[in-house]
C-alpha cells in the first residue's frame, strides 16, 4: 500500500557484493562529512523562523529559501544513506545516481498553518524518536551483515529508506512548511518496498 505525498524519495538497493573493508571503515569515513553536515544544518535553525514569518505575511514560499532547504536536505540524505550503508557512493555536494528526491512545492499555502502545524506533528515526532532506536538496531544488523557477508538485508535497506521518507514528510510539513498536507503514515510501511 503506497501512500501519496508531495515528497518523493527513493534509494536503489545494492544487489552486488560490497567491499567489506570499506564498509567496516565507513564509521571513520563519515566523520568529515558529519562535521560539514553539522555546520550546514545549523543554518536551518535561522531559516525556518524566517520562512514561517514570511508565510504568515506574504502567504507564498520564497523560491531562494526553498532551493536552499532542498539542497541542504539532499546533502543530509546523501550523508545519511552513506552512513547507514544504503549506498556506497561517498557523499558529495552533487546528485548521486542511487537516490532520487523531489519535493512538490505548493503554490499557495494557508497563511496561519505555520503557527500550529508543528503542534499537529507532535505524534509523528514522537514516533520518529522511538523509531530512531529501532533504526540503530536495524543499522547494527545491517552493518554486521555487510561486514561479514558483503550484502545488506533487504529489510534493513527498506527500513532506513522508509524511515527517512517519513522523516522528510514530517519535517517538510511541520518545520520547513513546504506543504499543508498532513503526513500520512503507518508502521506497516516501514519494511515494505
Helices and strands as residue ranges (DSSP letters): E 7-11, H 20-24, H 26-29, H 31-42, H 44-58, H 63-83, E 99-103, G 113-115, H 117-120, H 122-149, H 154-174, G 187-191
